[in-house]
Each structure stands twice: as C-alpha cells, then as structure tokens.
Amino acid sequence: MKNFDLIVIGAGAAGLFCAGVAGQLGKKVLVIDHAKVLGEKIRISGGGRCNFTNLNTTHQHFLSMNPHFVKSALAQFSSHDFIELVKKYQIPFHEKHQGQLFCDESAKDIIQLLLKECELGHVEILNPVAVEKVEPMDGLWNISTKDTDYVAKNLVIATGGLPVPAIGASDFALQIAKQLDIAVVEPKAALVPLAFTSQIFSAIEDFAGLSTKVHISAGKAKERYGFGQFDEDLLITHKGLSGPAVLQASSYWSEGEAIHVAWVAKEKLENLLAQEDSRLKTVDNLLIEFLPARLAKEFAKQLGIHGKKWAEVAKKTRQALVDLLCEWNVKPAGTLGWNKAEVMLGGIDTKELDSKTLMSRRYPGLFFIGECVDVTGHLGGHNFQWAWSSAYVCANNLIL
Ligand SMILES: Cc1cc2nc3c(=O)[nH]c(=O)nc-3n(C[C@H](O)[C@H](O)[C@H](O)COP(=O)(O)OP(=O)(O)OC[C@H]3O[C@@H](n4cnc5c(N)ncnc54)[C@H](O)[C@@H]3O)c2cc1C
C-alpha cells in the first residue's frame, strides 16, 4: 500500500493541471489514467491547435442546472491566468474569432506544458493502469489497481465526459457517483452535429460542404438551460447540419424540438425586396446578396419562383419567401452521438459540490473537476477554461 496526499484519476486537461498545481504546492501527488497515450483529447482539440481558452469567458458561456456555479472558480483562476502560463512557456498563440485563443503550432504544446507542470511538482503518473475499486476508508480514500493499493486523504475524479470513447472516454465519474449515491444530471451529447431523417433540401448531396453565416436558436425547454441563440457559420453535410452554429445550438436542443434558422436578418431582406430596382431582378439574383448561389436557387425552387422576376411574384409567395428565409424551422431526428460530440451536457450535479473548492459536500476529500461536472461550455475555448479553473481551485483546497 502506497500513501499520497492526493490521488487524481484521469490525466486529461483538468487532472494534469490539478496534479501539477498541487504538486508545486508541496503535495505528494499520484495520477492514474487507463489510457496508453495521455492528453489525447487535448491533441485532437481545436483541429489540432487546441482552442485553450477564451478572452471573454464568463458564467454566461456555460450550461448548468446552476448557472452561477462556475462564477467562483472562474474568478479564482481566469482565462488571463492561464494565458500567463502559456506565455511563461513561450507557446505561440493567436486569437481567431470572438476571443478564441489557439496555439499557432500544435495542441501538443499544451500537453507538454501540463506534463512539465507535473514534473515541476514531482507528480507520479501511472498509465495505462485501470482503477478496480474506490473505497472510502477511515477518512482516507483507498484506490485499488490490479497490482497495488494506493491511499490518500484527497481523491480527485477528473475522468471527463462520454464523448469519443475511442480515445479513452468512460463513464467512470458517473459510476463513482452511483456507488456513493451522489446525484447526477442526466448526460447528453452536446456540441454535436444534428442528423435528419428526411431530406431537408431536394438533393442534400448538392449542398454538402456548403457553409454560410446564420442566426440560429434552439431550446424550447427553457426550464432546463434557457434559450441558446448564436450568429455563426452553418455547414451542410451529407448527414445533416453541422458547423459552429449547429454545434452551439445542439447544446440547447432537446429531442422532438425544432431548431430555428434565419438565413438572413428579416429587416435586411425586407429592405432589399422593397427597393425599386429589385423589381426587375430575378429572385435568385436578389438572394445571392445574402446566400450562396446554390442555396438561393434551392429556396427559389422550393417556392416555385426560380428564375422569376421579383415584380412577377404574388404577394402571398413573397411573404412565404420571407418566412422561409427568416424563420426556417427544421426538426432534427437526433444527434450524431458520442463519437462526434465535443462535450457532455450534465454529469455530477453541482448541488453535491462546493463551488469554491469543487469538494463533495458529503464526502470530505473527494473532488470532481472538469467535464464530468454538470458544467458545459459553449464552443470557443470555454470548456478548457472550465477544466483549468476547476482544477486550480481544487488543488488549492485539498484537506490536510
Ligand atoms: C474533437 C474535440 C475537440 C475539442 N476541442 C476543444 C477546444 O478546442 N476547446 C475547448 O475548450 N474544448 C474542446 N473540446 C472539449 C475538451 O476537450 C474537454 O472539455 C476537456 O478535455 C475536458 O477536460 P477533462 O480533463 O475534464 O477531461 P479529458 O480531457 O477528457 O480527460 C479525461 C481523462 O480521464 C481518463 N479516463 C477516463 N476514464 C478513465 C478511467 N476509467 N480510469 C482512468 N482514467 C480514465 C481519460 O483517458 C482522459 O485522459 C473538444 C473535445 C473534442 C472531443
């Protein structure tokens, strides 16, 4: 049996950062991960460049049953604190869009940063090693692996969410919650492309790969997370809809609901259509002011006005065109599931945790951090920021 001050299960973004911080505070730390290769989710993140934080992160960029829960952790360790660390390691980075910060070169720079922080804190990392049993025992946590038992006063569960099982995701945190009777908010795939059973366009193949900026919203189920509205790019694929707009909306979408897309702002469209010189233009030619030509033609065809001059279009059809372009409601059949999702919605119920420390309210010395908690960020670096912030507050509040 080996003794530590802290055992972290899960060597991903949150687990490694927590271990490094605690180690550098003088704690004897062990990290256990079942994966052969560490930091795989970081490696594939942000298209290989890791959108590691966002300059504008606030509590409003998160979905949680308790929308205020993240405030304390974000205040204790903000995106600017993580940026300082990235600068200390001289990792080149740039801002891409709406405050999103990406590595210039590779997401591997962030993995190296985390491993170096662990090295500085003399953290011991065991992988690939499966945890067989977790048991509370006389004020300590006993962690059994095939060969050895490890004991610590503090146990951090940082095993992430369910997305992308092929690179090591598991329901470990949810299983521990079940074992200890800790409440869980039902998990659901989020930041995920949406699928459609029926074709949404006459021949969807013709539109696959097409991307255009839209205003999108989803979420009739206001009682859960509110209403998500975004101005982002929508991408049409062979399977349905994707791109940042749809990924963002997917987090607010519930089965059976429609998503609402404005391909163009109503005011802009109505202004254009009311102009005198619009009368003699064809509908297709008018719409390409706002839409890719193929899409403009598709919408004109759907209303039987493809190639027609605007002056020739009946009043009723004119209104139908405005409705179609500004209030396009379509019901997804579902999501593309855990293999394609970027994050998990739901997880350990925040009611069970102290927001200032991430410690369990009922089990002293037990912490849950990162994605396994019911805190889910919007697209744009907010999920990693939650991993860093929750890890930092946990590492600074271990019991002695
Ligand atoms: C394709 C993709 C792209 C993304 N891009 C971004 C991005 O650019 N910006 C952003 O903010 N977020 C992004 N995310 C989300 C981000 O990766 C996660 O929110 C973040 O990694 C969560 O950190 P975590 O430490 O909680 O979990 P993870 O980083 O997933 O780490 C969990 C660790 O626990 C280990 N583990 C799991 N089960 C067990 C077990 N039973 N025993 C032992 N170890 C276990 C895993 O092997 C893993 O090492 C992306 C996600 C995906 C899937």
The ligand as an SDF file (V2000), in Angstrom:
LIG
                    3D

 53 58  0  0  0  0  0  0  0  0999 V2000
  -12.9250   16.7130  -31.0420 C   0  0  0  0  0  0  0  0  0  0  0  0
  -12.9230   17.6090  -29.8270 C   0  0  0  0  0  0  0  0  0  0  0  0
  -12.4260   18.8940  -29.9270 C   0  0  0  0  0  0  0  0  0  0  0  0
  -12.4660   19.7490  -28.8220 C   0  0  0  0  0  0  0  0  0  0  0  0
  -11.9480   20.9920  -28.9480 N   0  0  0  0  0  0  0  0  0  0  0  0
  -11.9840   21.8350  -27.8840 C   0  0  0  0  0  0  0  0  0  0  0  0
  -11.3850   23.1200  -27.9610 C   0  0  0  0  0  0  0  0  0  0  0  0
  -10.7190   23.4710  -28.9550 O   0  0  0  0  0  0  0  0  0  0  0  0
  -11.5400   23.9480  -26.8830 N   0  0  0  0  0  0  0  0  0  0  0  0
  -12.1950   23.5700  -25.7410 C   0  0  0  0  0  0  0  0  0  0  0  0
  -12.3050   24.3660  -24.8030 O   0  0  0  0  0  0  0  0  0  0  0  0
  -12.6990   22.3270  -25.6320 N   0  0  0  0  0  0  0  0  0  0  0  0
  -12.5880   21.4580  -26.6480 C   0  0  0  0  0  0  0  0  0  0  0  0
  -13.0860   20.1860  -26.5180 N   0  0  0  0  0  0  0  0  0  0  0  0
  -13.6090   19.7680  -25.1940 C   0  0  0  0  0  0  0  0  0  0  0  0
  -12.4110   19.4630  -24.2420 C   0  0  0  0  0  0  0  0  0  0  0  0
  -11.5480   18.5540  -24.8880 O   0  0  0  0  0  0  0  0  0  0  0  0
  -12.9060   18.8660  -22.9360 C   0  0  0  0  0  0  0  0  0  0  0  0
  -13.9130   19.6770  -22.3880 O   0  0  0  0  0  0  0  0  0  0  0  0
  -11.7500   18.7480  -21.9430 C   0  0  0  0  0  0  0  0  0  0  0  0
  -10.7650   17.8890  -22.4580 O   0  0  0  0  0  0  0  0  0  0  0  0
  -12.2540   18.2010  -20.6280 C   0  0  0  0  0  0  0  0  0  0  0  0
  -11.1690   18.0140  -19.7690 O   0  0  0  0  0  0  0  0  0  0  0  0
  -11.2220   16.8680  -18.6540 P   0  0  0  0  0  0  0  0  0  0  0  0
   -9.8710   16.8250  -18.0450 O   0  0  0  0  0  0  0  0  0  0  0  0
  -12.4020   17.0220  -17.8150 O   0  0  0  0  0  0  0  0  0  0  0  0
  -11.4350   15.5120  -19.4910 O   0  0  0  0  0  0  0  0  0  0  0  0
  -10.4660   14.8360  -20.5440 P   0  0  0  0  0  0  0  0  0  0  0  0
   -9.5290   15.8180  -21.1040 O   0  0  0  0  0  0  0  0  0  0  0  0
  -11.3550   14.0870  -21.4430 O   0  0  0  0  0  0  0  0  0  0  0  0
   -9.6010   13.8170  -19.6820 O   0  0  0  0  0  0  0  0  0  0  0  0
  -10.1680   12.7070  -19.0480 C   0  0  0  0  0  0  0  0  0  0  0  0
   -9.0590   11.7190  -18.7700 C   0  0  0  0  0  0  0  0  0  0  0  0
   -9.5750   10.6830  -17.9450 O   0  0  0  0  0  0  0  0  0  0  0  0
   -9.1420    9.4330  -18.4380 C   0  0  0  0  0  0  0  0  0  0  0  0
  -10.1010    8.4090  -18.0220 N   0  0  0  0  0  0  0  0  0  0  0  0
  -11.3700    8.2380  -18.4480 C   0  0  0  0  0  0  0  0  0  0  0  0
  -11.9240    7.1730  -17.8540 N   0  0  0  0  0  0  0  0  0  0  0  0
  -10.9730    6.6620  -17.0220 C   0  0  0  0  0  0  0  0  0  0  0  0
  -10.9320    5.5490  -16.1460 C   0  0  0  0  0  0  0  0  0  0  0  0
  -11.9980    4.7200  -16.0210 N   0  0  0  0  0  0  0  0  0  0  0  0
   -9.7970    5.3070  -15.4570 N   0  0  0  0  0  0  0  0  0  0  0  0
   -8.7170    6.1200  -15.5890 C   0  0  0  0  0  0  0  0  0  0  0  0
   -8.6730    7.1750  -16.4120 N   0  0  0  0  0  0  0  0  0  0  0  0
   -9.8100    7.4480  -17.1160 C   0  0  0  0  0  0  0  0  0  0  0  0
   -9.0590    9.6250  -19.9340 C   0  0  0  0  0  0  0  0  0  0  0  0
   -8.1830    8.6630  -20.5160 O   0  0  0  0  0  0  0  0  0  0  0  0
   -8.5300   11.0460  -20.0340 C   0  0  0  0  0  0  0  0  0  0  0  0
   -7.1160   11.0610  -20.0160 O   0  0  0  0  0  0  0  0  0  0  0  0
  -13.0270   19.2960  -27.5900 C   0  0  0  0  0  0  0  0  0  0  0  0
  -13.4980   17.9960  -27.4940 C   0  0  0  0  0  0  0  0  0  0  0  0
  -13.4400   17.1420  -28.5830 C   0  0  0  0  0  0  0  0  0  0  0  0
  -13.9610   15.7350  -28.4410 C   0  0  0  0  0  0  0  0  0  0  0  0
  1  2  1  0
  2  3  1  0
  2 52  2  0
  3  4  2  0
  4  5  1  0
  4 50  1  0
  5  6  2  0
  6  7  1  0
  6 13  1  0
  7  8  2  0
  7  9  1  0
  9 10  1  0
 10 11  2  0
 10 12  1  0
 12 13  2  0
 13 14  1  0
 14 15  1  0
 14 50  1  0
 15 16  1  0
 16 17  1  0
 16 18  1  0
 18 19  1  0
 18 20  1  0
 20 21  1  0
 20 22  1  0
 22 23  1  0
 23 24  1  0
 24 25  2  0
 24 26  1  0
 24 27  1  0
 27 28  1  0
 28 29  2  0
 28 30  1  0
 28 31  1  0
 31 32  1  0
 32 33  1  0
 33 34  1  0
 33 48  1  0
 34 35  1  0
 35 36  1  0
 35 46  1  0
 36 37  1  0
 36 45  1  0
 37 38  2  0
 38 39  1  0
 39 40  1  0
 39 45  2  0
 40 41  1  0
 40 42  2  0
 42 43  1  0
 43 44  2  0
 44 45  1  0
 46 47  1  0
 46 48  1  0
 48 49  1  0
 50 51  2  0
 51 52  1  0
 52 53  1  0
M  END
$$$$
